Each structure stands twice: as C-alpha cells, then as structure tokens.
C-alpha cells in the first residue's frame, strides 16, 4: 500500500482495504451457506443428531467457519484503525 510521506495510509488505501474486506465477507457468507446446506442435507439422514454433530467433516467446517469469522473481525478492526489514523471514514 502506498503511504503518505507522514506514514499514514491514503484514502485510496482505505477504500482498497474495504473492497478486499467486502470480497472476503462474500466468500465467508458462501462458505457459511455451504456449511448450513451440508448440515441440512445430513439432517435428512435417519441417524441421531448427537452423532451427526460430531462428524469430522462438520467439526472441521465449523472450526474453519470460526477461524474465517475471527480473521474477518480482525481485518474489519484493522481497516477501521487505518481509516481513523488517515482521517478517512469510508
């Protein structure tokens, strides 16, 4: 990212970060939809819910879902800090 001579990010840097954050959020939403779809598909099975919720695939997907949400939140906070440090409120 280009920086001003005083070390602050420019408005275009903040805009670029927000665009990346938006694309990341779109991907995260698609992933969450896929997890819900898999869970619904599995619920059509006759097996009990307790076993199904411990399936390695579901456990892995839920863990990945949490990791993505955490990264999204970190990016969102960092973008807000950059925007506030640069005096840009995009």
C-alpha positions as CSV (number, residue, x, y, z in Angstrom):
1,X,0.0,0.0,0.0
2,X,1.2,3.4,-0.8
3,X,1.8,5.7,2.2
4,X,1.9,9.4,2.5
5,X,5.2,10.9,3.5
6,X,4.0,11.1,7.1
7,X,3.4,7.4,7.2
8,X,-0.4,7.5,7.1
9,X,-2.4,5.4,4.7
10,X,-4.2,7.3,1.9
11,X,-8.0,7.3,1.3
12,X,-7.4,5.0,-1.7
13,X,-5.6,2.5,0.6
14,X,-8.6,2.5,3.0
15,X,-11.0,2.1,0.0
16,X,-8.9,-0.8,-1.3
17,X,-9.0,-2.5,2.2
18,X,-12.7,-2.1,2.4
19,X,-13.1,-3.6,-1.0
20,X,-11.0,-6.6,0.0
21,X,-12.9,-6.9,3.2
22,X,-16.2,-6.9,1.2
23,X,-14.9,-9.7,-1.1
24,X,-13.7,-11.7,2.0
25,X,-17.1,-11.3,3.6
26,X,-18.8,-12.5,0.4
27,X,-16.6,-15.6,0.4
28,X,-17.3,-16.2,4.1
29,X,-21.0,-16.0,3.5
30,X,-20.9,-18.6,0.7
31,X,-18.8,-20.8,3.0
32,X,-21.4,-20.4,5.8
33,X,-24.2,-21.3,3.4
34,X,-22.3,-24.4,2.3
35,X,-21.9,-25.5,5.9
36,X,-25.7,-24.9,6.6
37,X,-26.6,-26.8,3.4
38,X,-24.4,-29.8,4.5
39,X,-26.0,-29.8,7.9
40,X,-29.5,-29.7,6.4
41,X,-28.6,-32.5,4.0
42,X,-27.2,-34.6,6.8
43,X,-30.4,-34.0,8.8
44,X,-32.3,-35.9,6.1
45,X,-30.4,-38.9,7.3
46,X,-32.1,-41.1,9.9
47,X,-29.1,-41.1,12.2
48,X,-29.3,-39.3,15.5
49,X,-28.3,-35.6,15.8
50,X,-25.6,-36.3,18.5
51,X,-23.5,-38.5,16.2
52,X,-24.1,-36.2,13.2
53,X,-22.9,-33.1,15.1
54,X,-19.6,-35.0,15.8
55,X,-18.9,-36.0,12.2
56,X,-15.3,-34.9,11.4
57,X,-16.5,-33.0,8.3
58,X,-18.9,-30.9,10.2
59,X,-16.5,-30.3,13.1
60,X,-13.8,-29.3,10.6
61,X,-16.1,-27.0,8.7
62,X,-17.4,-25.3,11.9
63,X,-13.8,-24.8,13.0
64,X,-13.0,-23.2,9.7
65,X,-16.1,-21.1,9.9
66,X,-15.0,-19.7,13.2
67,X,-11.5,-19.1,12.0
68,X,-12.8,-17.2,9.0
69,X,-15.1,-15.1,11.2
70,X,-12.2,-14.3,13.5
71,X,-10.0,-13.2,10.6
72,X,-12.8,-11.1,9.2
73,X,-13.3,-9.4,12.5
74,X,-9.5,-8.7,12.8
75,X,-9.5,-7.3,9.2
76,X,-12.5,-5.1,10.0
77,X,-10.9,-3.7,13.1
78,X,-7.6,-3.1,11.3
79,X,-9.4,-1.3,8.5
80,X,-11.2,0.9,10.9
81,X,-7.9,1.8,12.6
82,X,-6.3,2.6,9.3
83,X,-9.3,4.7,8.3
84,X,-9.2,6.6,11.6
85,X,-5.5,7.1,11.5
86,X,-5.7,8.5,8.0
87,X,-8.7,10.7,8.8
88,X,-10.8,8.9,6.2
89,X,-14.2,7.5,7.1
90,X,-15.0,5.3,4.0
